[in-house]
């Protein structure tokens, strides 16, 4: 469970860093909205996987 949490947090941080570069350069409101929604869904999925009792 600890491994799942740590790897999920690392993946989320890397994805946010990857998406931050175009957001800072382009500053397009539509692009920002899409990325924020995508990151929010990624965080929701991470929380659901961490809370899942099944250890797969």
C-alpha distance matrix in Angstrom:
0.0 3.8 5.4 5.1 6.2 8.7 10.0 10.5 12.4 14.3 15.3 16.5 18.4 20.0 21.0 22.5 24.4 25.6 26.9 28.4 31.1 32.9 32.6 34.3 37.0 37.8 37.3 37.8 36.8 36.0 33.7 32.0 31.5 30.0 27.5 26.5 26.0 24.0 21.7 21.4 20.4 17.8 16.3 16.6 14.9 11.9 11.8 12.4 9.6 7.0 9.2 9.6 9.4 9.9 7.3 9.7
3.8 0.0 3.8 5.4 5.1 6.1 8.5 9.8 10.6 12.2 14.1 15.3 16.5 18.3 19.9 21.1 22.5 24.2 25.8 26.8 29.4 31.6 31.3 32.6 35.4 36.6 36.1 37.0 36.2 35.7 33.2 31.3 31.2 29.9 27.1 26.1 26.1 24.1 21.4 21.4 21.1 18.1 16.3 17.5 16.2 12.7 12.8 14.3 11.8 8.9 11.6 12.8 13.0 13.6 11.0 12.9
5.4 3.8 0.0 3.8 5.4 5.2 6.0 8.3 9.9 10.5 12.0 14.0 15.3 16.4 18.1 19.9 21.0 22.2 24.1 25.5 27.8 30.0 30.0 31.5 34.0 35.2 35.1 35.9 35.4 34.7 32.0 30.4 30.6 28.9 26.0 25.5 25.6 23.1 20.6 21.2 20.6 17.3 16.3 17.7 15.9 12.5 13.7 15.0 11.9 10.0 13.3 13.8 14.3 14.0 10.8 11.6
5.1 5.4 3.8 0.0 3.8 5.6 5.4 6.0 8.6 10.0 10.5 12.1 14.2 15.4 16.3 18.2 19.9 20.9 22.3 24.0 26.6 28.3 28.2 30.0 32.5 33.4 33.2 33.7 33.0 32.0 29.5 28.0 27.8 26.0 23.4 22.9 22.5 20.1 17.8 18.2 17.2 14.1 13.2 14.3 12.2 9.0 10.4 11.4 8.2 6.9 10.5 10.8 12.1 11.7 9.1 9.5
6.2 5.1 5.4 3.8 0.0 3.8 5.6 5.1 6.2 8.6 9.9 10.5 12.2 14.2 15.3 16.5 18.3 19.8 21.1 22.3 25.1 27.0 26.6 28.1 30.9 31.9 31.3 32.0 31.2 30.6 28.1 26.3 26.1 24.8 22.0 21.0 21.0 19.0 16.3 16.4 16.1 13.1 11.3 12.8 11.7 8.0 8.7 10.9 8.7 6.4 9.9 11.5 13.2 13.8 11.8 12.8
8.7 6.1 5.2 5.6 3.8 0.0 3.8 5.4 5.2 6.2 8.6 9.9 10.6 12.3 14.2 15.4 16.5 18.2 20.0 21.0 23.4 25.8 25.6 26.8 29.5 30.8 30.5 31.6 31.1 30.8 28.1 26.2 26.6 25.3 22.2 21.5 22.1 19.8 16.8 17.7 17.8 14.5 13.0 15.3 14.2 10.5 11.9 14.3 12.1 10.1 13.7 15.2 16.8 17.0 14.5 15.2
10.0 8.5 6.0 5.4 5.6 3.8 0.0 3.8 5.5 5.0 6.0 8.5 9.8 10.5 12.1 14.2 15.3 16.2 18.2 19.8 21.9 24.0 24.3 25.7 28.1 29.3 29.4 30.3 30.0 29.4 26.4 25.0 25.4 23.7 20.6 20.5 20.9 18.2 15.7 17.0 16.7 13.0 12.6 15.0 13.2 9.9 12.4 14.3 11.6 10.8 14.6 15.4 17.3 16.7 14.2 13.8
10.5 9.8 8.3 6.0 5.1 5.4 3.8 0.0 3.8 5.4 5.1 6.1 8.6 9.9 10.5 12.3 14.2 15.2 16.4 18.1 20.7 22.4 22.3 24.1 26.6 27.4 27.2 27.8 27.2 26.4 23.8 22.2 22.3 20.7 17.7 17.3 17.5 14.9 12.4 13.4 13.0 9.4 8.8 11.2 9.6 6.3 9.1 11.2 9.1 8.7 12.4 13.5 16.1 15.9 14.1 13.8
12.4 10.6 9.9 8.6 6.2 5.2 5.5 3.8 0.0 3.8 5.4 5.1 6.1 8.6 9.8 10.5 12.2 14.1 15.4 16.3 19.0 21.2 20.7 22.0 24.9 26.0 25.5 26.5 26.0 25.7 23.0 21.0 21.5 20.4 17.2 16.4 17.2 15.2 11.9 13.0 13.7 10.3 8.8 11.9 11.5 8.1 10.0 13.1 11.8 10.7 14.1 16.0 18.5 18.9 17.1 17.3
14.3 12.2 10.5 10.0 8.6 6.2 5.0 5.4 3.8 0.0 3.8 5.4 5.1 6.1 8.6 9.9 10.5 12.1 14.3 15.2 17.4 19.8 20.0 21.1 23.6 25.1 25.1 26.4 26.4 26.1 23.1 21.4 22.4 21.0 17.6 17.5 18.7 16.2 13.2 15.2 15.8 12.2 11.6 14.9 14.1 11.1 13.5 16.2 14.5 13.8 17.4 18.8 21.2 21.1 18.9 18.5
15.3 14.1 12.0 10.5 9.9 8.6 6.0 5.1 5.4 3.8 0.0 3.8 5.5 5.1 6.1 8.6 9.9 10.4 12.2 14.1 16.2 18.1 18.4 20.1 22.3 23.4 23.6 24.4 24.5 23.8 20.6 19.4 20.2 18.4 15.1 15.6 16.4 13.4 11.0 13.4 13.4 9.6 10.2 13.4 12.1 9.7 13.0 15.1 13.4 13.7 17.3 18.2 20.9 20.4 18.5 17.5
16.5 15.3 14.0 12.1 10.5 9.9 8.5 6.1 5.1 5.4 3.8 0.0 3.8 5.5 5.1 6.2 8.6 9.8 10.6 12.0 14.9 16.5 16.2 18.0 20.6 21.4 21.1 21.9 21.5 21.1 18.2 16.5 17.1 15.7 12.4 12.2 13.3 10.8 7.8 10.0 10.7 7.3 7.3 10.9 10.6 8.6 11.4 14.0 13.2 13.4 16.6 18.1 21.2 21.2 19.9 19.2
18.4 16.5 15.3 14.2 12.2 10.6 9.8 8.6 6.1 5.1 5.5 3.8 0.0 3.8 5.5 5.2 6.2 8.5 10.0 10.4 13.0 15.5 15.1 16.2 18.9 20.4 20.1 21.6 21.6 21.7 18.6 16.7 18.0 17.1 13.4 13.3 15.2 13.2 9.9 12.3 13.8 10.8 10.3 14.1 14.3 12.0 14.3 17.3 16.6 16.2 19.4 21.2 24.1 24.3 22.7 22.2
20.0 18.3 16.4 15.4 14.2 12.3 10.5 9.9 8.6 6.1 5.1 5.5 3.8 0.0 3.8 5.5 5.1 6.0 8.6 9.8 11.5 13.9 14.5 15.7 17.8 19.3 19.8 21.2 21.8 21.6 18.2 16.9 18.6 17.2 13.5 14.4 16.3 13.6 11.1 14.2 15.2 11.9 12.6 16.2 15.7 13.8 16.8 19.3 18.1 18.3 21.7 23.0 25.8 25.5 23.6 22.6
21.0 19.9 18.1 16.3 15.3 14.2 12.1 10.5 9.8 8.6 6.1 5.1 5.5 3.8 0.0 3.8 5.4 5.0 6.1 8.4 10.6 12.0 12.4 14.4 16.4 17.3 17.7 18.5 18.9 18.3 15.0 14.0 15.3 13.6 10.0 11.3 12.9 10.0 8.0 11.5 12.2 9.4 10.8 14.3 13.8 12.8 15.9 18.0 17.3 18.1 21.3 22.4 25.6 25.2 23.8 22.5
22.5 21.1 19.9 18.2 16.5 15.4 14.2 12.3 10.5 9.9 8.6 6.2 5.2 5.5 3.8 0.0 3.8 5.4 5.2 5.9 9.0 10.8 10.2 11.8 14.5 15.5 15.2 16.5 16.6 16.7 13.5 11.7 13.4 12.6 8.8 9.3 11.8 9.9 7.2 10.5 12.3 10.2 10.8 14.3 14.9 13.9 16.3 18.9 18.8 19.2 22.1 23.7 27.0 27.1 25.9 25.1
24.4 22.5 21.0 19.9 18.3 16.5 15.3 14.2 12.2 10.5 9.9 8.6 6.2 5.1 5.4 3.8 0.0 3.8 5.5 5.1 7.0 9.8 10.1 10.8 13.1 14.9 15.3 17.1 18.0 18.5 15.1 13.5 16.0 15.2 11.5 12.5 15.3 13.4 11.0 14.3 16.1 13.8 14.3 18.0 18.3 17.0 19.5 22.2 21.8 21.9 25.0 26.7 29.8 29.7 28.2 27.2
25.6 24.2 22.2 20.9 19.8 18.2 16.2 15.2 14.1 12.1 10.4 9.8 8.5 6.0 5.0 5.4 3.8 0.0 3.8 5.6 6.2 8.1 9.5 11.0 12.3 13.7 14.9 16.2 17.5 17.4 13.7 13.1 15.6 14.1 10.6 12.7 15.1 12.6 11.2 14.9 16.1 13.8 15.3 18.7 18.6 17.7 20.7 22.9 22.3 23.0 26.2 27.4 30.5 30.1 28.5 27.1
26.9 25.8 24.1 22.3 21.1 20.0 18.2 16.4 15.4 14.3 12.2 10.6 10.0 8.6 6.1 5.2 5.5 3.8 0.0 3.8 5.6 6.0 6.5 8.9 10.6 11.2 11.8 12.8 13.8 13.6 10.0 9.3 11.8 10.6 7.2 9.5 12.0 10.1 9.2 12.8 14.3 12.8 14.5 17.6 17.9 17.7 20.3 22.5 22.4 23.4 26.2 27.5 30.9 30.6 29.6 28.2
28.4 26.8 25.5 24.0 22.3 21.0 19.8 18.1 16.3 15.2 14.1 12.0 10.4 9.8 8.4 5.9 5.1 5.6 3.8 0.0 3.8 5.7 5.0 6.0 8.6 10.1 10.2 12.1 13.3 14.1 10.8 9.3 12.4 12.2 8.9 10.2 13.5 12.5 11.0 14.1 16.3 15.1 15.9 19.2 20.1 19.5 21.8 24.3 24.5 25.0 27.7 29.4 32.8 32.9 31.8 30.7
31.1 29.4 27.8 26.6 25.1 23.4 21.9 20.7 19.0 17.4 16.2 14.9 13.0 11.5 10.6 9.0 7.0 6.2 5.6 3.8 0.0 3.8 5.4 5.3 6.4 8.6 10.0 12.3 14.4 15.3 11.9 11.3 14.8 14.4 11.5 13.5 16.6 15.4 14.3 17.6 19.6 18.2 19.4 22.7 23.2 22.7 25.2 27.6 27.6 28.2 31.0 32.6 35.9 35.7 34.4 33.1
32.9 31.6 30.0 28.3 27.0 25.8 24.0 22.4 21.2 19.8 18.1 16.5 15.5 13.9 12.0 10.8 9.8 8.1 6.0 5.7 3.8 0.0 3.8 5.5 5.1 5.8 7.9 9.4 11.9 12.4 8.9 9.3 12.8 12.3 10.1 12.8 15.5 14.5 14.4 17.6 19.2 18.4 20.1 23.0 23.5 23.6 26.1 28.2 28.4 29.4 32.1 33.4 36.9 36.6 35.6 34.0
32.6 31.3 30.0 28.2 26.6 25.6 24.3 22.3 20.7 20.0 18.4 16.2 15.1 14.5 12.4 10.2 10.1 9.5 6.5 5.0 5.4 3.8 0.0 3.8 5.5 5.4 5.4 7.2 9.0 10.2 7.2 6.3 10.0 10.5 8.4 10.2 13.4 13.2 12.9 15.6 17.8 17.5 18.7 21.4 22.5 22.7 24.8 27.0 27.7 28.6 30.9 32.5 36.1 36.2 35.4 34.2
34.3 32.6 31.5 30.0 28.1 26.8 25.7 24.1 22.0 21.1 20.1 18.0 16.2 15.7 14.4 11.8 10.8 11.0 8.9 6.0 5.3 5.5 3.8 0.0 3.8 5.8 5.7 9.0 11.0 13.1 10.6 9.3 13.1 14.0 11.9 13.1 16.6 16.6 15.7 18.3 20.8 20.3 21.0 24.0 25.3 25.1 27.0 29.6 30.1 30.6 33.1 35.0 38.4 38.7 37.7 36.7
37.0 35.4 34.0 32.5 30.9 29.5 28.1 26.6 24.9 23.6 22.3 20.6 18.9 17.8 16.4 14.5 13.1 12.3 10.6 8.6 6.4 5.1 5.5 3.8 0.0 3.8 5.9 8.9 11.9 13.7 11.2 11.1 14.9 15.4 13.8 15.7 18.8 18.6 18.3 21.1 23.2 22.7 23.9 26.8 27.8 27.8 30.0 32.3 32.7 33.5 36.0 37.7 41.1 41.1 40.1 38.8
37.8 36.6 35.2 33.4 31.9 30.8 29.3 27.4 26.0 25.1 23.4 21.4 20.4 19.3 17.3 15.5 14.9 13.7 11.2 10.1 8.6 5.8 5.4 5.8 3.8 0.0 3.8 5.5 9.0 10.4 8.4 9.2 12.7 13.2 12.5 14.6 17.3 17.4 17.8 20.4 22.3 22.3 23.8 26.3 27.3 27.8 30.0 32.0 32.7 33.8 36.1 37.5 41.1 41.1 40.4 38.9
37.3 36.1 35.1 33.2 31.3 30.5 29.4 27.2 25.5 25.1 23.6 21.1 20.1 19.8 17.7 15.2 15.3 14.9 11.8 10.2 10.0 7.9 5.4 5.7 5.9 3.8 0.0 3.8 6.3 8.9 7.7 7.2 10.6 12.2 11.6 12.8 15.7 16.6 16.8 18.8 21.1 21.6 22.6 24.9 26.5 27.0 28.7 30.9 32.0 32.9 34.9 36.6 40.3 40.6 40.1 39.0
37.8 37.0 35.9 33.7 32.0 31.6 30.3 27.8 26.5 26.4 24.4 21.9 21.6 21.2 18.5 16.5 17.1 16.2 12.8 12.1 12.3 9.4 7.2 9.0 8.9 5.5 3.8 0.0 3.8 5.6 5.3 6.2 8.7 10.1 10.8 12.3 14.4 15.5 16.5 18.3 20.2 21.1 22.5 24.4 25.9 26.9 28.7 30.4 31.6 32.9 34.8 36.2 40.0 40.2 40.0 38.7
36.8 36.2 35.4 33.0 31.2 31.1 30.0 27.2 26.0 26.4 24.5 21.5 21.6 21.8 18.9 16.6 18.0 17.5 13.8 13.3 14.4 11.9 9.0 11.0 11.9 9.0 6.3 3.8 0.0 3.8 5.5 5.0 6.2 8.7 10.0 10.4 12.3 14.2 15.3 16.3 18.3 19.9 21.0 22.4 24.3 25.6 26.9 28.6 30.2 31.5 32.9 34.6 38.3 38.8 38.9 37.8
36.0 35.7 34.7 32.0 30.6 30.8 29.4 26.4 25.7 26.1 23.8 21.1 21.7 21.6 18.3 16.7 18.5 17.4 13.6 14.1 15.3 12.4 10.2 13.1 13.7 10.4 8.9 5.6 3.8 0.0 3.8 5.4 5.1 6.3 8.7 9.9 10.7 12.4 14.3 15.4 16.7 18.4 20.1 21.2 22.7 24.4 26.0 27.2 28.8 30.4 31.9 33.1 36.9 37.1 37.3 36.0
33.7 33.2 32.0 29.5 28.1 28.1 26.4 23.8 23.0 23.1 20.6 18.2 18.6 18.2 15.0 13.5 15.1 13.7 10.0 10.8 11.9 8.9 7.2 10.6 11.2 8.4 7.7 5.3 5.5 3.8 0.0 3.8 5.4 5.2 6.2 8.5 10.0 10.6 12.2 14.1 15.4 16.4 18.3 20.0 21.1 22.5 24.4 25.8 27.0 28.6 30.4 31.6 35.3 35.3 35.2 33.8
32.0 31.3 30.4 28.0 26.3 26.2 25.0 22.2 21.0 21.4 19.4 16.5 16.7 16.9 14.0 11.7 13.5 13.1 9.3 9.3 11.3 9.3 6.3 9.3 11.1 9.2 7.2 6.2 5.0 5.4 3.8 0.0 3.8 5.5 5.2 6.0 8.6 9.8 10.5 12.1 14.2 15.2 16.4 18.2 19.9 20.9 22.5 24.3 25.6 26.9 28.6 30.2 33.9 34.3 34.2 33.1
31.5 31.2 30.6 27.8 26.1 26.6 25.4 22.3 21.5 22.4 20.2 17.1 18.0 18.6 15.3 13.4 16.0 15.6 11.8 12.4 14.8 12.8 10.0 13.1 14.9 12.7 10.6 8.7 6.2 5.1 5.4 3.8 0.0 3.8 5.5 5.2 6.1 8.5 10.0 10.5 12.3 14.2 15.4 16.4 18.3 19.9 21.1 22.6 24.3 25.8 27.1 28.6 32.4 32.8 33.1 32.1
30.0 29.9 28.9 26.0 24.8 25.3 23.7 20.7 20.4 21.0 18.4 15.7 17.1 17.2 13.6 12.6 15.2 14.1 10.6 12.2 14.4 12.3 10.5 14.0 15.4 13.2 12.2 10.1 8.7 6.3 5.2 5.5 3.8 0.0 3.8 5.5 5.2 6.1 8.7 9.9 10.7 12.3 14.3 15.4 16.5 18.4 20.1 21.2 22.6 24.4 25.9 27.0 30.8 30.9 31.1 29.7
27.5 27.1 26.0 23.4 22.0 22.2 20.6 17.7 17.2 17.6 15.1 12.4 13.4 13.5 10.0 8.8 11.5 10.6 7.2 8.9 11.5 10.1 8.4 11.9 13.8 12.5 11.6 10.8 10.0 8.7 6.2 5.2 5.5 3.8 0.0 3.8 5.4 5.0 6.1 8.4 9.8 10.4 12.2 14.1 15.2 16.3 18.3 19.9 20.9 22.4 24.3 25.6 29.3 29.4 29.3 28.0
26.5 26.1 25.5 22.9 21.0 21.5 20.5 17.3 16.4 17.5 15.6 12.2 13.3 14.4 11.3 9.3 12.5 12.7 9.5 10.2 13.5 12.8 10.2 13.1 15.7 14.6 12.8 12.3 10.4 9.9 8.5 6.0 5.2 5.5 3.8 0.0 3.8 5.4 5.2 6.0 8.6 9.8 10.5 12.2 14.2 15.2 16.5 18.3 19.9 21.0 22.6 24.3 28.0 28.6 28.6 27.9
26.0 26.1 25.6 22.5 21.0 22.1 20.9 17.5 17.2 18.7 16.4 13.3 15.2 16.3 12.9 11.8 15.3 15.1 12.0 13.5 16.6 15.5 13.4 16.6 18.8 17.3 15.7 14.4 12.3 10.7 10.0 8.6 6.1 5.2 5.4 3.8 0.0 3.8 5.5 5.1 6.2 8.6 9.9 10.5 12.3 14.2 15.4 16.5 18.3 20.0 21.2 22.5 26.3 26.8 27.2 26.3
24.0 24.1 23.1 20.1 19.0 19.8 18.2 14.9 15.2 16.2 13.4 10.8 13.2 13.6 10.0 9.9 13.4 12.6 10.1 12.5 15.4 14.5 13.2 16.6 18.6 17.4 16.6 15.5 14.2 12.4 10.6 9.8 8.5 6.1 5.0 5.4 3.8 0.0 3.8 5.4 5.2 6.2 8.7 9.9 10.6 12.3 14.4 15.4 16.5 18.4 20.1 21.1 24.8 24.9 25.0 23.7
21.7 21.4 20.6 17.8 16.3 16.8 15.7 12.4 11.9 13.2 11.0 7.8 9.9 11.1 8.0 7.2 11.0 11.2 9.2 11.0 14.3 14.4 12.9 15.7 18.3 17.8 16.8 16.5 15.3 14.3 12.2 10.5 10.0 8.7 6.1 5.2 5.5 3.8 0.0 3.8 5.4 4.9 6.2 8.6 9.8 10.4 12.4 14.2 15.2 16.4 18.4 19.9 23.6 23.9 23.7 22.8
21.4 21.4 21.2 18.2 16.4 17.7 17.0 13.4 13.0 15.2 13.4 10.0 12.3 14.2 11.5 10.5 14.3 14.9 12.8 14.1 17.6 17.6 15.6 18.3 21.1 20.4 18.8 18.3 16.3 15.4 14.1 12.1 10.5 9.9 8.4 6.0 5.1 5.4 3.8 0.0 3.8 5.4 5.1 6.2 8.6 9.8 10.6 12.4 14.3 15.4 16.6 18.4 22.1 22.9 23.2 22.8
20.4 21.1 20.6 17.2 16.1 17.8 16.7 13.0 13.7 15.8 13.4 10.7 13.8 15.2 12.2 12.3 16.1 16.1 14.3 16.3 19.6 19.2 17.8 20.8 23.2 22.3 21.1 20.2 18.3 16.7 15.4 14.2 12.3 10.7 9.8 8.6 6.2 5.2 5.4 3.8 0.0 3.8 5.4 5.0 6.1 8.6 9.9 10.5 12.2 14.2 15.4 16.4 20.2 20.6 21.2 20.4
17.8 18.1 17.3 14.1 13.1 14.5 13.0 9.4 10.3 12.2 9.6 7.3 10.8 11.9 9.4 10.2 13.8 13.8 12.8 15.1 18.2 18.4 17.5 20.3 22.7 22.3 21.6 21.1 19.9 18.4 16.4 15.2 14.2 12.3 10.4 9.8 8.6 6.2 4.9 5.4 3.8 0.0 3.8 5.5 5.1 6.2 8.7 9.9 10.5 12.3 14.3 15.3 19.0 19.1 19.0 18.1
16.3 16.3 16.3 13.2 11.3 13.0 12.6 8.8 8.8 11.6 10.2 7.3 10.3 12.6 10.8 10.8 14.3 15.3 14.5 15.9 19.4 20.1 18.7 21.0 23.9 23.8 22.6 22.5 21.0 20.1 18.3 16.4 15.4 14.3 12.2 10.5 9.9 8.7 6.2 5.1 5.4 3.8 0.0 3.8 5.4 5.0 6.2 8.6 9.8 10.5 12.3 14.2 17.8 18.6 18.6 18.4
16.6 17.5 17.7 14.3 12.8 15.3 15.0 11.2 11.9 14.9 13.4 10.9 14.1 16.2 14.3 14.3 18.0 18.7 17.6 19.2 22.7 23.0 21.4 24.0 26.8 26.3 24.9 24.4 22.4 21.2 20.0 18.2 16.4 15.4 14.1 12.2 10.5 9.9 8.6 6.2 5.0 5.5 3.8 0.0 3.8 5.4 5.2 6.2 8.7 10.0 10.7 12.3 16.0 17.1 17.8 17.8
14.9 16.2 15.9 12.2 11.7 14.2 13.2 9.6 11.5 14.1 12.1 10.6 14.3 15.7 13.8 14.9 18.3 18.6 17.9 20.1 23.2 23.5 22.5 25.3 27.8 27.3 26.5 25.9 24.3 22.7 21.1 19.9 18.3 16.5 15.2 14.2 12.3 10.6 9.8 8.6 6.1 5.1 5.4 3.8 0.0 3.8 5.5 5.1 6.2 8.6 9.9 10.5 14.3 14.5 15.1 14.5
11.9 12.7 12.5 9.0 8.0 10.5 9.9 6.3 8.1 11.1 9.7 8.6 12.0 13.8 12.8 13.9 17.0 17.7 17.7 19.5 22.7 23.6 22.7 25.1 27.8 27.8 27.0 26.9 25.6 24.4 22.5 20.9 19.9 18.4 16.3 15.2 14.2 12.3 10.4 9.8 8.6 6.2 5.0 5.4 3.8 0.0 3.8 5.4 5.1 6.2 8.6 9.9 13.4 13.8 13.6 13.5
11.8 12.8 13.7 10.4 8.7 11.9 12.4 9.1 10.0 13.5 13.0 11.4 14.3 16.8 15.9 16.3 19.5 20.7 20.3 21.8 25.2 26.1 24.8 27.0 30.0 30.0 28.7 28.7 26.9 26.0 24.4 22.5 21.1 20.1 18.3 16.5 15.4 14.4 12.4 10.6 9.9 8.7 6.2 5.2 5.5 3.8 0.0 3.8 5.5 5.1 6.2 8.6 12.0 13.5 13.9 14.7
12.4 14.3 15.0 11.4 10.9 14.3 14.3 11.2 13.1 16.2 15.1 14.0 17.3 19.3 18.0 18.9 22.2 22.9 22.5 24.3 27.6 28.2 27.0 29.6 32.3 32.0 30.9 30.4 28.6 27.2 25.8 24.3 22.6 21.2 19.9 18.3 16.5 15.4 14.2 12.4 10.5 9.9 8.6 6.2 5.1 5.4 3.8 0.0 3.8 5.5 5.2 6.1 9.9 11.1 12.3 12.9
9.6 11.8 11.9 8.2 8.7 12.1 11.6 9.1 11.8 14.5 13.4 13.2 16.6 18.1 17.3 18.8 21.8 22.3 22.4 24.5 27.6 28.4 27.7 30.1 32.7 32.7 32.0 31.6 30.2 28.8 27.0 25.6 24.3 22.6 20.9 19.9 18.3 16.5 15.2 14.3 12.2 10.5 9.8 8.7 6.2 5.1 5.5 3.8 0.0 3.8 5.5 5.1 8.5 8.8 9.1 9.4
7.0 8.9 10.0 6.9 6.4 10.1 10.8 8.7 10.7 13.8 13.7 13.4 16.2 18.3 18.1 19.2 21.9 23.0 23.4 25.0 28.2 29.4 28.6 30.6 33.5 33.8 32.9 32.9 31.5 30.4 28.6 26.9 25.8 24.4 22.4 21.0 20.0 18.4 16.4 15.4 14.2 12.3 10.5 10.0 8.6 6.2 5.1 5.5 3.8 0.0 3.8 5.5 8.1 9.4 9.2 10.7
9.2 11.6 13.3 10.5 9.9 13.7 14.6 12.4 14.1 17.4 17.3 16.6 19.4 21.7 21.3 22.1 25.0 26.2 26.2 27.7 31.0 32.1 30.9 33.1 36.0 36.1 34.9 34.8 32.9 31.9 30.4 28.6 27.1 25.9 24.3 22.6 21.2 20.1 18.4 16.6 15.4 14.3 12.3 10.7 9.9 8.6 6.2 5.2 5.5 3.8 0.0 3.8 6.3 8.9 10.0 12.1
9.6 12.8 13.8 10.8 11.5 15.2 15.4 13.5 16.0 18.8 18.2 18.1 21.2 23.0 22.4 23.7 26.7 27.4 27.5 29.4 32.6 33.4 32.5 35.0 37.7 37.5 36.6 36.2 34.6 33.1 31.6 30.2 28.6 27.0 25.6 24.3 22.5 21.1 19.9 18.4 16.4 15.3 14.2 12.3 10.5 9.9 8.6 6.1 5.1 5.5 3.8 0.0 3.8 5.5 7.5 9.3
9.4 13.0 14.3 12.1 13.2 16.8 17.3 16.1 18.5 21.2 20.9 21.2 24.1 25.8 25.6 27.0 29.8 30.5 30.9 32.8 35.9 36.9 36.1 38.4 41.1 41.1 40.3 40.0 38.3 36.9 35.3 33.9 32.4 30.8 29.3 28.0 26.3 24.8 23.6 22.1 20.2 19.0 17.8 16.0 14.3 13.4 12.0 9.9 8.5 8.1 6.3 3.8 0.0 3.8 6.2 9.1
9.9 13.6 14.0 11.7 13.8 17.0 16.7 15.9 18.9 21.1 20.4 21.2 24.3 25.5 25.2 27.1 29.7 30.1 30.6 32.9 35.7 36.6 36.2 38.7 41.1 41.1 40.6 40.2 38.8 37.1 35.3 34.3 32.8 30.9 29.4 28.6 26.8 24.9 23.9 22.9 20.6 19.1 18.6 17.1 14.5 13.8 13.5 11.1 8.8 9.4 8.9 5.5 3.8 0.0 3.8 5.8
7.3 11.0 10.8 9.1 11.8 14.5 14.2 14.1 17.1 18.9 18.5 19.9 22.7 23.6 23.8 25.9 28.2 28.5 29.6 31.8 34.4 35.6 35.4 37.7 40.1 40.4 40.1 40.0 38.9 37.3 35.2 34.2 33.1 31.1 29.3 28.6 27.2 25.0 23.7 23.2 21.2 19.0 18.6 17.8 15.1 13.6 13.9 12.3 9.1 9.2 10.0 7.5 6.2 3.8 0.0 3.8
9.7 12.9 11.6 9.5 12.8 15.2 13.8 13.8 17.3 18.5 17.5 19.2 22.2 22.6 22.5 25.1 27.2 27.1 28.2 30.7 33.1 34.0 34.2 36.7 38.8 38.9 39.0 38.7 37.8 36.0 33.8 33.1 32.1 29.7 28.0 27.9 26.3 23.7 22.8 22.8 20.4 18.1 18.4 17.8 14.5 13.5 14.7 12.9 9.4 10.7 12.1 9.3 9.1 5.8 3.8 0.0
